[in-house]
Amino acid sequence: MDINITLVLQGAQFFCVYFILYRFIFAPALSILNHDESIKDLLLKKIEGEEKIKNTALECYTIKHDEHKSQLIQAIPQASTQIIQKTSMKNIASYAIEIIELSKQDKYKIQSFIIDNVSRVIKK
């Protein structure tokens, strides 16, 4: 194998072209790709954080809903709960409204419960 000046010049040209391409094309393109990847990772972390917040809020909502439901059931007189249970056992879609006399204490409980919970919703 004969090594002459042409082979040396071709090697020098190759390294010059490689250096120019790497310096002005490959390095900026690689930095752009890394920047996009870091933005993607940051957004995924934000999404995970928002999902945790959403799940926490949903759990709090479920707990509050159950508390309000139990308080409302306690505030409703026994006769009305029996009517609700009878209609739900029959799976009837239409509802009948019957007038039930409430004592002043029961009326006050229901009114205070509704006012307290409506004011909580408005405050938030």
N, C-alpha and C positions, 0 to 999 in steps of 0.2 A: 504494500500500500504506500502510495506516494503522497506525502503531505507537502502541499505547496501553498503559496500565498493566497490563492483563491479560497481554499478551505478556511484559512484564518480570517479572511475578510467576510466570508459568509457567516462564520460564528460571531464575529463582532457585530455585523448587521442584525443578526437574530437577537442578540442581547440588547442592542439599542432599541429595536422595535418592541421587544418584550418590556423593557423598562418604561418606554413612552406609553404603551398600552396600559400597563399596570398603574402607572402614576396618574394618568388622565382619564381612564375609562373604568378599569376594574375596581380601583379603590373607592371612587365616588359611588359607583353602583352598589358595591358591597356595603358601604356605610348607609345608603338609602334603604337597602333591604333590612339591615340590622335595626335601623330606626323604626321602620314599619313593624317589625317583629316586636320591638319593645312597646310600641303603642298598642299593639294587639294584646300583649300580655297585661298591660295596664288596664285596658278595657275589660278583659276577662275578670281581673281581680275586682274591678268596680261592680261588675254584674253579680259576682258572687256575694259581695257585700250587700248589694240591694236585695238579693234573694233572701239573705239572712234577715234583713230588716222586714221584708215582706212576710216571711214566715213568723217572725216574732209578733208582728202586728196582727196577723191572722189568728195566732194562738190567743192573744189578748182579746181580740174580738169574740172568739168562740167562748172564752171564759166569761166575758161580760154578758154575752148573749144568754148563756146558760143561767147566770145569776139573775138577770132581768126577767127571764122566763119564769124562774122559780119564784121570784118575788111577786110577779104578776099573778101567778097561779095561787099563791098564798093570799093575795089581796082579793081575789075573786071569790064570791060566796060559793058554798058547796053546791047549791042548786044549779048554778050556771055551769059548773064543771061537769055535773052529771049530764046536762043537756048536750054539751060539747062531746062528751064521751059517747053518748047514745048515737048522735049523728055520725061520729067517726066510725063507730062499729058497723053501722049500716052502709058505709061507703057512699053516702048520698052526696051528690055534688051541690045541690041547692041547700041553702041554709034558712032555717026559720028563726025569726027573731021573736023572742018572748019577753015580755016586760017582767022584770024581777025587781022586787022592792029591796033596796039596800038600806042598811042602817046608816046613820050619819057617820059612824066610826068607819064603816067599810068605804063609804063615799070619800071620806077624808083620806084614807089610806091610798085609794086608787088615784085620787087627784094629786096627792103629794108625790106618789111614785112617778106618775106621768110628768109632772112639772120638773121634778129632779132630773129625770132622764132626758127630757127635751132640752133643758138648760145645759146639760153636759154636751149634747150634740152641737148646740149653737156655739158654746165656748170653744170647741175644738175647731 
